[in-house]
Amino acid sequence: MPLAPDIETMLTPQDRRYLKEHGIDLQTVEQHLATFRHGMPFTKLKRPCTLDDGIHRLTPSDMPTLIQHFEQARAAGRVTQFVPASGVATRMFHALQACCLTADSAGIAASDRRVLDQFLSNLQQFAFYNDLVNALNGQGYQIGQLLSTGHNRPILDTLLSAPGLNYARLPKGLIAFHRYAASTRTPIEEHLVDAAACTKDDQGLVRLHLTVSPEHRDAIQCHIEQACQKLDRHAVVWQVNCSIQHPSTDTIAVDMDNQLFHDSHGKLLFRPAGHGALLTNLHELGGDLVCIRNIDNVVPDHLKDTTCRYRKALGGFLVSVQDTLFAFLTRLEAESLSPATLKQITEWARHMLDMTLPEAWDTFPHAQQMRWLFTWLNRPLRVCGVVPNTGEPGGGPFRVEQRDGIIALQIVEYAQVDPDSPHQQGIFQSSTHFNPVDLVCGVRDYKGRLFDLHQFIDPHAGWVSKKSHEGKALKTLERSGLWNGAMAKWHSVFVEVPLHTFNPVKTILDLLLPAHQPPDRG
């Protein structure tokens, strides 16, 4: 397809060179520019998914069978854990950094002051306390004296910056979250322990994959090696790999007139396109059953049995659905089904996968119905744990109307909903459940072949964000998340899990919650 004339004229030789180095072709640039000019369509919500209307509930009697299904897959080496772990802990320490940047303590915002006071008054309860004390001692400070005199700046500087702990510039995976009798653990270490408990196969192999940022890759890999040695009591063979978000998934930035944005050195500005771009990493992993959880949703050992139990139940639910799905696909491929069997498959798909038949379905010949059903069924499958909504910011499970008019189950973020539509906003606000990012994904087809996951993306899902760089306003393109637009054309099954399986650490004070404290303090 020929490029638009304005693309040919606006790109300098230097621009073309930078695009080539990034692995971004000119057609992609043209698509990005068109999106900036015309915007992205908002998701059209029909209604929220609720219990027994799009969300399955688990009963105590369901659990043993589901866990047994998962255990069989785990023992056979089918399970991998996938953890997006690239983000720097900026939000976690936002309030403390704001306190550091305010020259006059009287000018600190009231909300930031409350965080600072609670942080300092509970300082000894944080797992990193001893590391902080040692770092302060190395600079000639005594933490007790600093606290008693209200001289807080050295404490904050040592916690947040180099040559101290430098936590404000580290990814969350490298921050000490939990304290044990003789040690502390980072989220990466907790994910290793969790993977050993939930995914170790009969050969003792544990598969864990983390996506990391390029600037922290070496530090994270070194930490993983040390952690695996530290955790050798689990008697496992660790297969832990890291990958970075591909530069080719970055998007260009534009100014407020939708012209290519160049920095002060005349270079094109590229921006990571959000975690939806991690679909490439997931695809290249080449797994089978993949458990996805965020880096900060971890708990100490005394709470792991519960979270692992429900992870296995979600995995077992997927295996159960997948077994039936694969059996039906095999029979459909044979093209020798009776009308009664075809109706059985259709009813199962409508009940379990929320399938909507075409309006002209009854006019299709029998052979056409089989071909349509085979094509519709043959796609990746995900089982998503959802928790009761308690007001957490983020997405939830909804029925949405797709561009082809078909109603489908999707996880939808607030940014995807039209802010100027009271009706759409009302539907979003009426959601009863929240997406905690607790997914089990089946990425292979009924013949064991890896799906091309890029074929199941909704390219129209995402949003345009306003940012700034070097004091200049710009616009960036955000791909919808890995569990939103990147999986929009998967089969989605929502299952309620208990709220206490969701324990994210979004701010520093979340580490004071009972779920992140030793049992004698929780």
N, C-alpha and C positions, 0 to 999 in steps of 0.2 A: 504494500500500500504506500503511495507516495506521501511524503511529508508535507505539511502545510507550509506555504511560503514563508510565514513569519518565523517558523522554527529555523529554517535555513539561514535567514538573515540575522536573527538575534544571537546566534551562537558564535562566539569567537573561536579561533583555533585553540586558545587556552581552555575554553569551556569544553570543547570536544575532547581535549586530552584528559581533563579531569573526569569527564563522564566515562571515558574508556577505562581509566584506572579504577573507577568505582564499579565497573561492570554494568553500567546502565546504558541501554541503547536509546536512540533518538525517538523511536516510537513510544517508549515509556515516558520520556520527557513530555512528548506531545499529549499523552493521556493525562499526565499530572497537571499540565497547564489547563487542559480542558476542564478538569475537575475543579481547579481553583476558580475558573471563570464562571462555571455554572453551578458549583456546589454539589453536595451529595444529597440524594433523596433521604428523607427521614424514614425510619422504620414505621410501618403501619400496624399498630397494635390492634388486635381484636379483643382479647381479654387475657387477664393473668391466668396462669396455670395454678390450680389449687388441688388440695388433697382429693383424690379420686376423680379429678377432672384435669388430667395431664400430669399429675404427680402421684406416683405409687407410694403406698405406705407399707412398711415392713412390720410384720407381727413377730412376736417371740418364736412362734412355731416355724416361721420362714427361715430363721437365721441358721440353724444347723445344716440344712440342705444347701443353702446358698454358699456357706463357708466351705462345705465339702466340694462343691463345684470349683471354687477358687483354688482350694488346696491341690486339686488334681492338676489344674493348669500351672500352678506354681511349681509343683514337684517336677513337671515336665519341662521346666525352663522357659515357659512362655511369657513370663512377666518381667517388665522393666519399669523402673521408676524414673520419671522425667520431671526436672525441677527448674523452672525459670529462675535464675539466680544472678541476674546481671545488674540489677538496680543498685545505685549508691543510696545510702541511708539518709538522704537529705531530709525527707519528711519526718523521719524518726527524731531528728535532733533540731527541727526547725525552730522551736520555741527557745531552746538554749542558745542557738546561734544568734537569734534575734536579740537576746540579752547581751551577748558579746558585742554586737554591732552598735548597741546603744551606748554612746559615750557617757551620758548622765543617767545614773541608775533611776532617778526620779522619772525619766522619760520612758521607762519600760512599760509596754502595754500591760494592762491588768491581767489578761489571759496568759501572757508569757510569764508574768511575775508569779502567778499561781503555779504554773508548771515548775518554774525554778525553785520555789519554796518547797514544793512537794518532793522534787528531786533531791534537794540538799538534805531535807529532814529524814529521808529514807535511804540515804546514800549507801549505808552498809548492807542493804538488802539486795543491791545489784550484784550480779555475778562477777562483774569486772572491777569490783571495789578494790580487791587486793592489787590488781594490775595498776589501777589508778594511784593507789598509795605508793607503790614502788616507783612509778614514773615520777611522782611528785618528790619523793625522797631523792631521786637522782638529780633533781634540780634544786635541792636544798630546802624544800618545803616540808612542813609537817601538817598533815591534813587536819588534825584536831585543832591546831592553832589557827589555821585559816578559817575553819568553820566557826570557832568561838569568837573571832574578831570580825566576822562578816566579810573577810577578804576572799571573795568568791572567784574573782577573775582567773587566778592561776589554776583553780580546779577546772573551770570550764575550758580554758585554753589547753590544758594538758589532756583533757578528755577528747576534745574535738579536733585538735590540730597536731601537726608534727612540730617538735620531736617527741611529742607525747603519744597517746594511743591513736590519734588521727582518725577517730571514729567517724567524723562527719564526712570523710572522703573515702571511707571503705564501703564495700558492698555489705549488706546485712549478713550475708553468709559467714563473714569473718569476725563478727562481733560476739563476745561472750554473752549468751542469753541465760544459761541455767547453771546453778551451782550444785555440786554434789559434795560428798564428804571430803574427798581428797583432790577434786579437780573441778573444772568448769567445762561447759560445752558450748560450741557455736551452733548455729542452725545447720551448717553443713555436717557437723558431727552427729547432730540429732537425726538428720535425714539418713546418714549411713546406718545408724543403729535401727532406725525405723525400717529401712530397706532390708536389713538383715533379718528382721522379725517377720516382714510381710512378703518378701519376694525370693528368699533363698531357695534354690531348687535342690533336687535330691543329690546333685553333685557338689553341693556347698557353694555354688556360684551365686553371687549377688550382683545384679545389674542396676547401675544408677548412672543417669546422664544429667549433667547440669549445663545450662546455657549461661555464659559469662561474658563480661565486657572485655575487649582486647587489653585494656590497660591493667586489668586485675587478673588476667589469665594465669600468669606465672605464679603470683602469690596464692591464688586459689589452688592450683595444682600442687604446689608445695605443701599447703595446708592439708589437702586431701591425703597426700602420701604420709604425712606425719599422723594424721587422724587414723588412717588404716592400721598403722603400726600400733597406735595407742589402743585400738579396739580389737586387736588380734585375739582377744579372749573369746570372741564370737566364733572362732574356728571356721572362717569362711574364706572363699577366694573372691577377692574384690575385682569387679570389672567396672571401674568408675571412669567415665570419659567426660570431657568438656568440649563444648563448641561455642563459637561466637556467632552473633547475628550477622548474616552475610551483608557486606557493604552494598551488594546489588539490590537489596531490599530497602535501602534508604530512599528517601524521597527528596526532591529538590525543595528549596524554599523560594518564595516570591515576595516582592514588596506589596504594599497595599494596592498598587495598580496592576497586580498580577504579572509583573515583569520579573525575570530571573534576579534573585538576590545575590549580590556579590559582597564579600567582606572587605575590610579596609585594605587588604592586599590584592583585591581584584579577583579572588577565588570564589567559585560557586560554593554556596553553603548547602551542605547535605545534612539531613536530620534523620535519626532512626525513626522508623515508621510505626513504632509501638510493637507490643508483643505478638500481634497478629502475624508479624513477619517471621516469627519463630516456627511457623508451619514448615518452612524448608528444613529447619533443624530436626523437627519431629519426623519428617519424611525420610531424611537421610539417616536417621537412627536405625531404620529398617527393623523395628520391633514387631511384636505380635499383639500382646495385651500390654498397654502402657498406662501406668497410673500417673496422673499429673496432680501435683500439689505445689502451692507457692512456697518460696523459701522461708517465709516468716511464720508459717502455720505449723509450728512444732510444739511439742510438749515434753516435759521431763519423763523419765522412765516410769514413774508411778502412775501416769495417766495413759501410757502408750497402749495398754491392753485394749482399752475402749476404742481409741481411734483406729487401731489396727483391725479390730474386730469388724468395725463398720466398713473399713476399706475393703476387707475381704468379702463382705456381704455385697458391696457394689460390684466387685469383680465377679463374684459368683452369679449375680443377676445378669451381668453382661454375657458370661459363658452360657447361661441357660437360654437367654434370648438368641444368642449367636448359634447355638446348636440347632434350635428350631429353624432359624432363618436359613442356615446352610443346607439343612435337609430339604426345605422347600425350594431353594434355588436349584439344587441338584435335580429335583423332580421336574421343575419348570424347564430346565435345560433339555430334558429328555423329550419334551413336547408331546407327551402322550397322556395328559391328564384328563380325567373325566370332569364334566361340569361340576359335579359334587365336590371333588377334591379342589378344584379351582376356587369354588365358593368358600371352602374351609380355609384356604390360604388367605383369601381376600379378607375374610372376617378376622382372622388372627392379626393381619397387618393393620387393619383399621383399629383394632383394640389395643395392640401392643405398641405400634409405631405411629399411631395417629394418622394413618394414611387417608388422604382424600382422593376419591376416584374422579376421573374426568366426567364432566356433565354428560358426555355422549357415550359413557361406558356401556350402557345397555344396547347400544347399536353396534358395538364392536363385534366382529366375528370372534369365535372362540380362540382361534390362533392368534389374533391380534391382542386379545385380552392377556393371553399367556406372555406374549412378547413384551407388552407394556409393563406387566407385573414383574417380570424378570428384571427389566431395566431399572424399574423403580426400587426394587428390593436390593439390588446389587450395589451397595455403597458402604462406606465406613460406618461404624456404629459406636456411639458413646453413651455411657450411663453416667449421669451427673448427679452427685449428691447435692441436695438443696436443704437449707436450714430455715426455720421460721424467721421471718423478717423482724428484726429489732431496731430498725432505723439505720443500719450500716450503709454508708455510701457504696454504690456499685450496682451491678446488674441483677436481674432476676429472670425467672422462667415465664415466658409468655407464648400465646398463640399469635402469630403474625401473618399478615397477608403478603405474600411474595409478589414480585413483579408480574408473574404469570397468573396471578389470582388464586393460586393454591395456598391453603392455610397450613402452616407448619409450626412445629415447636422450636423456639429459639431462646437463647439467653440474650437479653437486651440490656445495654448500658443506658444511663440517663442521657448521655450526649447524643444518642441515636434517636431521641424522641423530640418531635417538633415542640419547641418551647412556647410557640405562639398559639398552640391548639389546646384549649382547656380540656377538650374531650380526651385527647391523647395523653395529656398530663394526668388527667383523672384516672385513666386506666393504669398508667405506670404507678401512681401513688397508691392504688388499691391492691398492689401485689402483696401476697401473703408470705412469700418465700424469697430467699436471697441466695445468690450464687457464691459459695465459699471457695470455689476452685478446688473441687474434690472429684476428679473425673477418672474413669477407667475407659480406655479407648481400644477398640478393635480395629486395627489398621490393615488387616489382611482379608482377602476375599474367601469364598467358599472352597476354593482350590488351593488355599495357602499362599496366594500371590499377593505381594504388597500393592495396595492401591496407590495410584498417583494422586496424592492428597491435594495437589494443586488443582485438580479437576472439580473439586467440590467446594470452592471458595465462592462467596458472593462478592464480586469486585466492586459492587456499589455500596457495600457496608463500610462505614467509617465516617470521619468528619474533618472539617477544616478548623484548625486552631490558630489563634493569634498569639504570637510570641514576640520577643525582641532579641536583638543581637547587636552588641556594640552601641547600644542606645537607639537603634533604629527598629521601627516596627516591621514585622514580617508575618507571613502566614505559612503554616506548615500543614502537611497532610498526615492525618493519623489513620492508619489502617485499623479496622475494627479488630478486637482482640482474638487471640488464639482460640478462645472458646466462644467467640461471637461470630463475626463474619468469616473468619478462616475455616470454621467448621459448619457454616450455614447450611450446606447441602448434605450433611451427614444425617443418619438416623439418630434422633435424640430421645433418650428415655430419662425422665426425671424421677428421682427416688428421695424421699425425705430421710434425712439423718439427724440425729440429735444435735442441738445447738452446742453442746459441750464438746463436740468434735471439732469445732471451729474456734481457734485461739490465735488469731493473727497478732503480730506486733507492728502496729502502725506508728505509734509514738513511744517515746522513752518510758512514759508512765505505764504503758501496757505491761512492761516487765514486772510491775509490782502486783499485777493481778494474781489471784491464787493459782491459776493454771500454770504460771511461770515461776512459782516459788517452791522451795522444798516442802514436802508434805507436812513437816512439823510447823511450818509457817503459813501454809495454805489453808 
